[in-house]
């Protein structure tokens, strides 16, 4: 890779990063229940997508310290959005799973955000929407690299 190519890629990164951050912030602000934090929503979404897991596994998956996850889970459990169950193979441990109320909250949050983003996309030209559609697999590829 030439120096000019590196500079061009660095310039692209410098332009893309703030645009992604602004858009992500706007999407995240389309909230149904602001009494649930984004960290709590993320933990619930992980349990919804990946199934039951221990508090330690969830903390590792979410990349937070176990004591922080313990506080998050205690609040969610108190609200009836997650529940503890006995570990299927080690009865000394507990696993957490999302409850139907938690799933309903996640669904309403997703619907709210999707509705907002749908309205925003509708203001764009068909050509711009097609360009975004073509960029999605590329952005997913970038997200999967995680390096």
Buried (B, 14 or more C-beta within 10 A) or exposed (E): EEEEEEEEEEEEEEEEEEEEEEEEEEBEEBBBEEEBEEBBBBBBBBBBEEEBBBBEBBBBBBEBEEEEBBEBBEBBBEBEBBBBEEBEEEEEEBBBBBBEEBBEBBEEBBEBBEEBBEEEEEEEEEEEEEEEEEEEEEEEEEEEEEE
